[in-house]
Amino acid sequence: MAIILNCKFLELLQANTFFKDLKSKLDGDLHYDNLIKAIYATDASVYRKTPQAVSYPKSINDIKHLIEFSKKNKTSLIPRTAGTSLAGQCVGNGIVVDVSKHFTKILHLDKKAKTITVEPGVIRDELNNYLKPYGLFFGPNTSTSNRCMIGGMVGNNSSGTTSIQYGVTRDKVLELKTVLSDATEVVFGEMSKLEFHNKMKLNTLEGSVYKALYEELSLETVQNEILEQFPKPEIHRRNTGYAIDELIKTDVFSDSSEKFNMCKLLSGSEGTLAFTTEITLQLDVLPPKECLMVTPHFNSIQDCLSAVETVMQHDLHTCEMMDKTILDLTKHNKTQQENRQFIEGDPQAILMCEIKGDTLSDVQQKAENLINAIEGLNLSFSNPILKTDDIDKAIELRKAGLGLLGNMIGDKKTAACIEDTAVALPDLASYISEFTKLMTKYNQEAVYYAHAGAGELHLRPILNLKKKEDVVLFRKITTEVAHLVKKYKGSMSGEHGDGIVRAEFIPLMIGESNYQILKRIKAAFDPDNIFNPGKIVNAFPMDESLRYVPNREEPKIETFLDFSDSLGILREAEKCNGSGDCRKLPEFGGAMCPSYRATRNEKDTTRARANALREFLTNSEKENKFNHKELKEVFDLCLSCKACASECPSSVDVASLKAEFLYQYQQENGVSLRTKLFAYNNHLNELGSRFSGFTNFMFSNGFTSSILKKSFGIASKRSLPLISTKSLIKHYKNTINKEDRLKYIKTVYLFNDEFTNHLDTQIGIDALVLLKALNYKVIILNHMESGRSFLSKGLLKQAKKVANKNIEIFKDRITANTPLIGIEPSAILSFKDEYLKLAEDKTSAKSIAKHCFLIEEFLQQEIVLGNIRAEQFTKEAQIIKFHGHCHQKALSNQKTSFDVLNLPENYKVTIIPSGCCGMAGSFGYEKEHYDVSMKIGEQTLFPAIRKASLETIISANGTSCRHQIKDGTQVEAKHPITILKEALL
């Protein structure tokens, strides 16, 4: 054993020496620590391969150094952009080369030619935002378009919902600037027959590639075999192996007038042939603006698919399908609940048929023709028509499909193995009929959704890949489906690529002799097999290197918080399927994930935190599996904003994961003085309030405040909050019996949170005045603080004590007629969230949660009931910009604040489309987090406030948010309640 350990140590030492030498030559970063390797061991597939290192190259020279290092040390390079691939393209045991951080420039736009040159790390939707003012766009549109990158789209030959109108990525790639496996730079693009033959004369690797292609593909018998064995040419989504069927159509190999372009081959090659550094794309003119969507509802999958060929005769821009499994999952995701309002009844499947035109009358006529055709089939039971924003919501609903499939509680999940099959449209209904029979044989209820109009459905069996028998089934089902696809001369890989999961089946799909051609082409490009080995040719086994070791002994993880709804904390982390929604940037809305938006580091994504926790909880040999500095590092920049709990399609609650981690980690490593200072800030504020004048002098005086900040690790540029001269509870007790009325509309209990009680007392007073003026009786009990600061710092024992005490105090008082309302979102919403994971009395906790509201939410409900009216408020005009608290966005709805602020007749309110403000309680105070905190604020919130006129009222309902706005913009933001109180007549 000692000899083995010594050998491993020597291997590690040698590897570190090699990598240190390589790192010194790179302009970018190179990481080979356990945390980064764990994060990059998975992508959005079912596979797990731990890399030797991860590189973030900054230059082409970096890529050349990496290639030379790989050749010399017999390792490999795995190119990666957003890591959203479903087939395992982005995992490997070599060096992962992540170009998503630095290769992100849009280089050149030729408006006349409608072309653009970009680096591979440019995000698809980011590119289209740039192009929109020019009336142009890049057509292929994947469900991951707000974070997937052009390099990955080229690698997988992506297509998406718009392919029936605009084709696939391969159709758009004009030129690729690459680095070959000998570290030479080569540009591939369209060329004449003469230019091709001149390339063959080069005494270089480039010349060898052209010679090899000519030798392989020039014979007529070879071409006939390719045409015979490859998928039907009318299937535009075909991505099985290398696209040699596209090359033989050119003038080099036939009488065609089509010029040769190596980009046809490189598109869909998954980074196995060359390393791409620049991409030139053909663009399209923006589609017509007028749009309607017809959404026929069906009682069976077969009825739905039988309608596809008919609806596709109506010039659709998209024709998408969702089945009952997907639709049912949307019921349980907060974000998607709002997007599914158009669903009628309980359909087994729906189609989403998008029609576009230059005029509204043209689109309406097209929609009428389509509905008439659908009704003539007598297959659907309802045909709702969507307009404007409802279309966008439906599209978002469908886009969430892949991620939602990961939101299945337990170990059974939808497995991505056969989800990319495409057949010719006339074959679709028959193919699916046979497929369904095949699934029935295996007792499978498969999931059906996606691109029906393109003959491609994302079909998924539901398997538990932790069990050996289901892993066997994984292979059996994939093999049988491969034979079925071959029967219809379809494509096993439509748009997601071959990767690991389907590469094994390429010989079956295209014939053995054609497969040997692919192997020789790979050898010509990459003789040392350094570029993404195991993908497309010489495939890794599709049922090995899975995320989970089959029949493993499931780790037993004891937690303080109750994760029983997810069947334990490990399964909560395992819900992350890698879809990468947490990588979307601020311009694409939402709040997830604020720290990634600031740093653009994969380490700071929701996905990375879930993956790291899963890795260490699964594989750690420590008694306390949480006790790893790597986990401390990965959770360090998590702001516990809770956006992931609602915006992540899999609803991975990383805020709760962090709270549990901090608690467990601190059990072993102790609690720092600063952590205690923030956790017990309510007690300190209570002490400070007794001498508020002295306390505020110490906090505001430059000399004394700088000493305090330095002593406790608080950012020097951060202002300290001042203590109110009188607490809200004292004010309430002094005024409780004055002018008491006999009759009120309703009695409410106001939760006097710790922030309102001592820091924002005036807002609490404004709430009392407002509610009384609106004829509500307000009761404040002598309850505990919310425990928010204990939760955020992982002091869960203290938080549990607070939660249980508050539940005991309120359980017999809070009902539908006597609700509990609160001012500070992070405090009152803990009743709806963390208290349910802490409470001993679960029944009472759930009952209180049901009747617990943010104060704006309560007022909005009363407005709807007619108990509060506009005539009770001023008619003066005001312009208001509102920023909502993260917890409100995740656990409630910021529209409630919007509606309440709009109540006065002439108030014009807009919601600032900001994510997290960046403060997040104590996070923004901590000196090591200050820069990230302010960077988050600068993304959307601060610029929006600075652009507002001086007359505009800035509103924010979070105490941290208001403090951040003041520090970042020097603007005093008002709570909505203060604005309404000031608007009272």
N, C-alpha and C positions, 0 to 999 in steps of 0.2 A: 504493500500500500504506500509506504514511504517513497519507494522508487517511482511509483506512478505519479504521486503528488509532485515530486521533484521534477519529473519529466514535463508535467503540465506547467509547472512554474517556469522552467527553462523555455518552453514553447512560447509562453506569454511574454516573457522577457525579450525573447528574440523578435516577436511580432511588434512589441512596443518600440524596440530599437529601429526596426524597419520603418514603422509608421512615423516615428519622430523625424527620421531623415526625410521622408516624403513630405511631411507637414512643413518642414523648413523651406521647401521649394515652391510651395503653393501660395498664391495671393489670397485664396479663400481659406475656409476652415476645413479641418479634418478631425473627426471625433472617433474614438475607439473605446469609450467608456461604456460600462454596462447599461446605463440608462438609455443612451442614444441608440445603442444596438438593440435594446429591447423594444424601443418605440418603432424602429424601422424593420422589425422582424415580421410585421404583418402589413398588409394593405387592406383593400376592401374585399378580399377573397377569403376562402376557408383555410389558407395556407400560412405556415409560419416557418421562416428560415432566418436564423440569426446571422446578420452580416459580420464581416471582420471589422468593418469601419464604415463611416458615413462621411461623404465629402460634400461641401457646398462650394463648387468652383466659382471663381469670379471672372475668369478669362479663358480664352481658348488655350493659352499656354498651360493653364491648370489641367485642362482635359488631356492635353498631350502628355504632361507629366504622369497623369493617372494611367494612361494607356501604356506608357513605357514601363512604369512600375509593375503593372499587371502582367505584362509579357515577361519581364525579368523574374518576377516572383511567382509565376504560374497561378495567378488568381484571376478574378473576373470583375467586370464593371456592370452594375445593374442601373440603367438610367431611370430616373423617377422625376415626375413633376408633382401633381397633387396627390398621388397615391390612391386614386379612387378606382383603380382597375379591379375587376371582379374575377379574373381568371388566374391571378397569381403572377402577373407580368412583373410586378415591382418588388418581388422578394427573391433573395438569393444569398448564398454564403460568401460572396465576394465583397466588393466595396460598392455600396449604394451611392450613386452620384445624383444628388438632389439639385436640380437646376432651378427650382421654384423660387429661390431667394434672390439670386443675382441676375439670372438670364431672363429679365422681365421687360426688356425695352421694346417699344414700337419704333422701328427704325426708319421706314420710308413708305410714304403713301403716294402712289401715282393715280391721281383722280381721273385723268383721261383714260388710262388703260384699265382702271378699276382693279388695281393690284396693290398689295401691301406686303411689306417685309417685316417680320417680327422675330423676336427670340422665342425659344420654346417655352419659357415660363410665363408668357402672356396669357392671362385668363380670358376665356372665350367671351364672356359677357362684358368684360372690361374693354376688350377690343371693339365690340359692337357699340359700346357707349362712345368710344372715340370716333367711330365711323359715322354715327348717326347724323351729325350736322352736315355731312357730305352726301347724305342720301344713299349711303351704301351699308352693306352688312355682310358678315361671314355666315353662310347659310346653315351648315350642320349645327344641330342644336340638341345637345344631350341633356338628360335630366340633372346632370351635375354642372350645368353651364355657368353657374355663378362662382365656381371654384376650379373646375377642370381647366387644363391648360392646352394650348395649341400643340405643344410637343407631344403630349399624351394622346391627343386626338389624332395626330398623324401616326403615332406608333400603333394605335389600335384601329386606325381607319374608322373613326367614329362617325355616326350619322345622326341619330336622334329623331325627334318628332317630325322634322321638316323635310326628311329625305325624299318623300314622294313628290316634292316640288323642286328642291334644290340639290338633290344628290347627296353623296357622301364625301368625306374629307378627301379621299383619293382624287375625286373629280376636281378639287379646288387647288391642289398643290402644284405649283408651277416650277418651283426651284427649291433645292435644299443645299444649304452650305453645311458640309460635314467634315468630320475628322475620321479618317480610316484607321484600321487596326494597326497600321505601321506608323501612326501619328502624323500622316500627311494630310494636308487640307485639300479637299476636292469639292467642287460645286457641280451638282447634278441638275440638269434641266433638259428642256426640249432641244433636240438636235436633228440634223438631217442625216440621211443614210450615209453620205460622204463623211460627215463629222464622226459618226459612229465608227466607221472603218478606220479613220485616222486615229481614233482613240485606241483601237486595237493594236496599233503599231507602237504604242508607248511602252518603254521598258520599265514600267512601274507597277505597283499594286493596282492602280486604277486601270492601266492597260490590261492587266491580267483578268480583271473583273469583266471587262468588255469582251475579251477573247473567250472567256469561259461561257458567258451568256450566248455568244454566237454559236459556239460549238454545241451547246446543249439544246438550243431551240430552233436551229435553222432547218433541220430535217422535216419533211412533210409528214413522215410517219409519227414523229414525236409530237408535232402539232395536232395531228388527228387524235392521238391518245389523250392529249391535254383537253381537247374539246369534248371528247367522249366521256372523260372521267370527272372533270371539274363541274361545279354546280351550274345549273341552267343560266345562260347569260342574261335572261330577263330578270333574274333576282339581283337587284342592284345592291342589296345588302349581302355581299358574300366576301368573306374574309378568311377563308380556310387556307392556311399555308401562305407561301409567297405568291403574288399575283402574276404568275408567268402566263396565265390565260389572257391577261391584259397586254403583255409585251408582244405576244405573237400576232396581235392585231395591227402592229405598226409596219411602216414601209420597209424596215430593216428585214422583217421576216415574212412579208406578204406583199401583195399588189396594192395594198391599201395606201391611201394618201395621208394617213395619220402618222405624224412624226413620233419618233421614239423619245420616251422620257423615263429615265431611271426612277423618277419620283413615284411612278406607278408601282414599282417593286418595293421601294422603301416605305411607302405608305402601307401600314398594316404589318410591317416587319418587326414591330415590338422592340426596336433598339438592338436587334441581333446582328445587323449587318454593318452599321456605321453609327457614329455619334453625331447627332444633328445639333448645329449651333445657330442657324438662321433658317427661316421658312418664308418663302414668298407664295402668297395665296391669291387666287382669283376671287374677286368679290362680286356680289350681286346688288342690284338696285333694291332698295327697301321695298318690302311687299306693300300692296295697297293698304290704306289706313282703315277703310270701312270693313267691319268684321262682325260676323255672327257665328254662334256655335250651336249646332243641333246635337242633342244628347239623347238618342233613343235608348230606352230602358227595356231589358229583355228578361224573360223568365228562365232562360237556359243559355248556357255557353254556346250550344249548337245553333240556336236561333240567332244569336249575336253574330257568330262567324258566317252563317249562311247569308247574312245581310251585307257582308263586307264588299263582295264583288259588285253589288248593285250600287252601294253608296260611293264607291271609288270611281264611278262613271260621272261624278258631279264636280270635277275640278277642285277637289279638297286640298287645303294646305296642310292639314293634319287629320289623321284618322287613327285615334288611339282607343285602346280598350282597357277597362278595369273590371275585375271580377268581384264577387261578393267578399272574398277573403280580404282583399285590399280595402274595399269600401268599409267593411266592418272595423278594420284596424284604425281607420280615420276617425271613428267615433271616440276613440280613447286618447287621441292626441290633441292637446288644447289648440295648437295652431291650426290644425286641419279641420277641427270642428266647424270653424267659421267658413271654411272653403267648400264644405260639402252640403250647403243649404239647398242646392238645386236638386239633390237626390230625392226622388219620390218613391214611397213604398219601400220594398225590400228586393231590389233587382238582383238577379244572379250575375248579370253583367250589363255594362253600359258601353256605348261607343261615344267618342267625343269627335264630332265632325266639324272642323273649322272651315268656314267659307270667307273668302276675302274678295273685295272688289273696289273699284274707284268711286262708286257712288252708293249711297244707302239703298236706293231703289233697286240697283243692280244686285246687291247682296240679298235684299229681301226676296227678290224674285228667285234667285238661286236657292235660297233656303226653302221657299215654298215648293220649288220643283223637287228638292231633295226629300222633304217631308212627304210629298205625294208619292214619291217612289218607295219610301220606307213603308208608308201605310198600305201601299199596294202589295207588299210582301206579306202583310198580316202576321208579322213576327214580333213586333215590339208592343208593349202595353202603354207606353207614354213616350212623348217626344218633346221634352222641354227645349226651349230656345233661350240661349244665354246672350247677354249683351255686355259691352264695356267691361266694368270691373269684375263682373261675375265670370267672364271668360278667363281673366287673369287668375281668379281664385281656383277655377277648375283646372287650369294648367298647373298651378302650384300643387294642387291635390295629386295630380298624376305624377308630377316630378318627385313627390315625396314617396312614391311607391316603393322603390328599392330600400330606402331607409326604414320605412314602416314595416317591411317584412322582417326586420331585425328586432322589432318590438314585440316579440312573442315571449311570454313568460315561460321560463323553464329551459330545458336543454334541447328540446325539439325546435329546430329552426328550418326556414326555407333554405335549401342548399343550392348554391349557384353552380350548376354543372351542365344542365341541358337548357339553360335559360336563354340561349342566344340563337336558337335554330330559326332558319328562314327558308321558306319554300315559295314557289311561284303562286301568285294569288289564286288562280283556278284550283290549285291543289290544297289550299289552306283548310277548308272545312273537312275534306277527306283525311288529311294528315292529322288534324286535331281529333277526329273521331277515332282513328287508330291509336293515337297517342293516349287518349282517355281510356281505351280498353287496356292498353299496356299498364297504365297507372292503376287501374282497378285490379289487375293481376297481382300487383304488389301492395294492395290495400292502401293506395295513396290517393289523397285528395289534393291534387296539384293546384298551384296558383297560376292563374292566366291573366296576363295584362301586357300592355304596351302597344307595339306598333302594328296593329292589325292591317292597316292600309298598305304596309310594305311586306306583308306576308310573314312577319316576324312577331311571335309572341314570347314574352319572357315567362317560360314555364318552369316552375320549381317544385320539386318534391319536398316534403317536410320530413326531415331526418334528424336523428340524434347522433352526431358524429363523434360523440364521446363513447358510443357503444360499437364494439367490433362488428356486430351483425349489421348495423346500419351503414358502417363503412363498406362492408361487402355489398350491401344494397346500393350504395353510392356508385360503385363501379358497375354493377349489373344494370342498373337503370340507365346510366350514361351509355353503356355499350349497346343496349337494345335500342335506345333512341337514335344512336349513331347509325345503326343499320336501317332504322325506319326513315331517317332523313336521306340516307343514300338511296333508298327505294324511290323516293320522290325527286331524286337528283337535286336535293336542296343543299344548303350550307349549314354546317354545324356551328359555325361562328358567323353571326350576322353583323354585329357591331362591337361586341365586347372583346373580341380577339380569342386566340388559342390559349396563350399563357401556359400554365401547367395543366389545367383541368381538361383541356381538349386537344392538346398537341399530340398526345398518344394516339388519337384517332385519325390523324391526318392521312396515314397510309390507306386506311379504309376509305376515307372520303374522296381521295383524289387518285387512288391507285398506287401500287408499290413502285412502278417505274417512274411515275411523276414525282413521288416522294424522294427517290434517289437523286433526281435532278435538284430538288430543293436542298438536299444535303451537300451536293457538290457546289451549288451556288453559295451556300453558307461558308464552305471551306475556301472558296475563291475570295470572298470578302474578308473572312476572319479565320485564317489558317490556324491560329493559336487558340481559337474558341474563347476569347476574352469578353465578347459582347453578349451579355445576358444569356448565358448557356442554359440548356434545359427547356427553352421555349421554342416552339415551332418544330425544330428538328432535334434528334437525340434527346427526346423528351424525358423529363423527370416523371416518375410514376404518379398518376393522378390521385392515388389513394394513400400517398405517403406525405410526410412533412405537413400534416394537418395542424391546426391551431391546438387541438387537444389530442393527447395520447389516448387511443381507444382503450376502454375498460380500465382506465386509471382509477386509483382510489381517490375519490373526491376529497379535496382538502377541507378540513373542518375549521371554519373561521368563526370564532366567537366575537360578537360585536356588542357595543353598548346601545347603539341605535337599533331600532327594530326594522330590519330589511326583509321581513317575512313576505311582504307583497311581491318582492322580486325573488323569493326563495333564497335569500341570503345575499351578502355583500358581493361575493364573487360573481354570482349570476347577474347582479346589477352592473358590474363592470363588463361582464361578458356580453351584455346587450349591445355594446358598441360593435357595429359591424364594419366600421371603417369607411362609411360613405363620405365622410369629410365635410359634412354641412358646416362644421365648426370652422372651416377655413374661408368662408365667404367674407368678403370685405365690406366696409361700412356702407358703400354706395349701393349695396344690394339689400339693405334693410336688416331689421332684426338687431339683436344685441349680442349674439354668440359669435365668436368668443373674444371678449374685449382685449385680453392680453395678446392673443395671436395677432389681432388687428394692429397692435402696437409694435410687436417685435418681428412678425412674419416668420417666426421659428416654429417648426412642427412641434417642438417640445412644449409649446405653450398652447396647444389645442386641447379641446375637450377629449378628442380621440387619443391623444398621447397620454393624458392622465388616466383614462380608462384602461388603455393598453398596458401602461406601466404597472398599474395596480394589479391587473389580471396576471401579468408576468410574475411579479414578486409574490403575490399571494399563492400562486400556483406552484412556483418553483423554489421558494425560499426554504432553507433548512433550519432557519431560526425558530425558536419557540414562539417568539412574537414576530410574525411574518411582516408586520408593518414597520419594524425597526430597521429601515434602510434609508441611508442618506439620499439615495437616488429618488426615493418617493418624496422626501422633503423638498428636493430640488424641483421635481416636476409639478408639485402642488404649490410651489412658492408664489407664482404669479396668478393663481386662480383667485378671482375676486369674489367668488361665491355669489355671483349675480343671479344665479338660477335660470339663466336663459336656456341652458342646455336641457333643463327639465321640461321645457315647453317647445323649444325650437328644434332640438335634436329629434329626428323622426323616431329614433329608438328610445327617446325620453330618458337618456342616461343622466341621472341626478348627481353630477359631480360635486355640487356644493355639499350634499350629504356625505359623499365619499370623502371629501376633504375634512369635514368635521370629525368623522370617525377616525380617519388617519391621524389627525392632530392629537386626538385623545389617546390613541394607542401608542403613538410615537412618544408623547410626553410622559406616558406611564414609565417608559424606560429611560428617557433622557432629561426629565424634569421640565419645569415651566420657567421661562425667563422672567426677569423683573418687568421688562416692557410688556410682555404678554399679560402679566397680572395687572399691570397699570391699566391697559385697555379693557381687559375683561371685567375689572371691578370699577370701571369709570363712573358708574352710577353712584356707588358708595362714596367715591372721591368727590363727585359733584355735589352730593348731599352735604359732605363736610365743608366743601368750598362755599356752598350757599349760605352757611352760617356767617361767613365773613366775605360776602360777595364783592364788596368794594376792594378789599385787600387782594382777594383771589384774582379779580379782573385786572388790577394793577400789575400783578406778577405776570399774568398771561399776555398783557398788551404792551408792557414796557419793553423796549428793545433789548436792554441789558439783561433783565431778569428772564425774559422769555427765551433768549438765546442760550442761557445757562440751562434752563429746564429742557429745552429741545436737545441740546448736546448730551445732557445727562441721560436722557431716556431714548435716544436714537430716533428722534423726530426730525423730519426734514427742516432745515433752517429757513427755507422760503415759505413754509406753511404757516398760516396764521392759526392761533389757538382759539377755540370757541370760548365765548364769554358766558359766565353764569348769570342767570336771571336773578333779579333782586328779591323776587318772591316766587316760591314754587306754585304750580297750578293747584296742587292739593290744598295749600293754605288759602289761596284765593277762593277756591270752591267752598271750603268750609266757612269762610267769612261771608259768603253771599248766598249760601244754600237756602236759607229760609226767607229771604227778602222777596217780596212781591210774588209769592207763590200763587199760582192760579188753581182754580178748581177743576178745569177741564183742559186736557191736552189731546192733540191728535194721537200721540203715541208716546210711550216711555221708552227711552233708550239708555243703555249703559255705555258710558264713554270710558274706553281703556286709556288711563292716564299713563302713557308710556314714559320711560325714563328720559327720553330726549325732550319731549314736550314739557315734562314736569320741571326740569331744571335749566334747560338750554333755550327752548323756544316757548316759553310760558305764554307769551303774548298770542301766539297762534292758538294755544289751548283756550285762552280767554276769548279770542275771536270766535272759536267754535261754540263756546257756551252762549255767547251773545247771539250768534246766528241761529242756533237751534232754538233758543228760547223765543227769539223774534218770530220764528217760523212755527211756533206753538208746539214744541216738543219738550217733554220733561226729560232732563238729563240727570242721571245718577252716576256719581263716581264712588266706587267702593275703595276700601283700604286694601288694595291688592298688591301683589309683587310687581317688580319690573318685568319686562318681557323675556329677559334672558338672552336677547339677541347677541350681546357682546360675549357672553359665555359660549354660545354656539359658534360664533365666528372664530373664537380662539381655541376651540376644542376642549373646553372645560365642561364636559358633558354631564358630569355628576352634579355640578352646580346648576346647569341648565335644566336637568331633570327635576331637581328639587323645586325650582321656580315653576316649571310647567305643571307639576302635580299640585302645587299649592294654588296656582291660579285656576286650574280646573276644579279643584275642590271649592274655591270661592264662588265661581260662576255657574257651576253645573245645575243648580236648582233655580237659577234666575234667568238664564238666557233661553228665550223661546222665539218663535216666529213673530210674536207680538211684542216681545221685549228683547230686541237684538243687541248684540255687542258691536260697537263701532269704534274705530280708531283712526288716529290722525297720521301717525308715522307708519308707512307701509311695511318696513322691515320688522316692526314690532307687532302690529296687529295681525299680519299675515302669518306669523309664526304659529298662531292657533290653527291655521289651515294646513300647515306644512310640518314643521319639526315636532310640534307637540304630539302629533299622531304617531311619531316614531319614538317618543319619549314617555308617553303617558302610561301609567299603570291602569287607570280607569279608561279603557279604550272607548267604551260606549259613550261616556260623558264627553270625552274629547271630540268624538265624531259629531255628537249632537251640537256642541258649542260651535264647531267648525262650520256646520251647516247654516248657523244663524249669526255668523261673524262677518262683518263687512268693513272695508275701508270706507271712511266717512263719505267720500264722493260717490261710492257705489250705493250707499244707503240713500243719499239725497237723490240720485238719479232714479232709483226705484220709486221714491216718493213723488217725484215729478211725473212719472208715468201713471201713478195712481191718482194724480190730480190734487195731491195734498200740498204741493208747492207750485206757485204760478209765477209767470214772468212779471205780472203787474205788481208783485211785491218788491220789485227791484227798480233801480234807476233806468231811465230811458237815454241817459247820456251814452255817447259812443266811446268805445275803448277797443284798442287792438292788443291782443294777448298772444304770446307765444308760450306754449306749454311743453315742458320736458318731464316725462314720466319716470318714476322710480323703477329700477329693474325688477324688483319683486312684484310690483304692480303689474308689469308687463307679463311676467311669467305666471303669476298666481291669480291675478284678477284681470283687469282690462283698463288700459289707459283711456279708452273711449269714454269711460264713466266721468273722468275729470273733464274731458273735452265737452261732453254734453252739459255738465253742471256749469261750466264757465260760459257756455253759450246761452244760458237761461236768460240773463238780462237782454232785452230786446235788441239793443244795438251793439252788443259785444261781438267782435269778430275774432274767433280763436283759431289758431293753427297749431298742430302738434309738430314739434321739431322732430324730424326723423332721425333722432339720435339713438345710439345704443346706450351702453353704460356711460355714466359721466366720468368714471375713472377714480372716484373717491372710495366707494365701497367701504364705508365705516372707517376702520383704522388703517386700511391698506394705504390710502393716499397720504397718511401722516408719516408713515415709516420711511426713513431717509433713503433706504435702498430701493423703495418702490415709487418715490416721488416722480422721477422722470417718466416712468411708464404711465403713472397716473395722469400726468399732464398731457402726455402724448395721446392718450385715449380721449381726453377732453377736447383736444385740438382736432380730432378727426371730423366731427360734425357739430357738436354742441357749441363750442366756443365761437367758431366762425359764424354760425347762425345767429348767435346773440350779438356779436359785433356788427353784423349787417343790419340788425333791426334798428328802426328809428328811435330817437331818444324818447318819443312819446309811447313807444310800445312797452307794455308791461310784460316782464319775464316771469313766468310762473314755474314752480317746481314743488312737488309735494314731499320730497325726501330731504331730511335735514342734512345728510351728507352731500346731496346734489346741490343744495343752496350754498353750502360752504364751498364746494368745488367751483361753482359758478362765480362766487365772489373772489376767490383766489385767482381764478383764471381769466376773468374779464372785468373785475371791479364793479360788477353790476349786482345790485341787491335783488334777488329773486323772491317773489311772494308765494306763499302757499295759496292754493285755490280758495281755501276757506276764508283767508284774510281778504281776498279780492271780493268774494261774495258778501262778506260782512260789510265791507266798505260800500258795496252797491245797494245795500238795503235802503228802502225809502223811510 
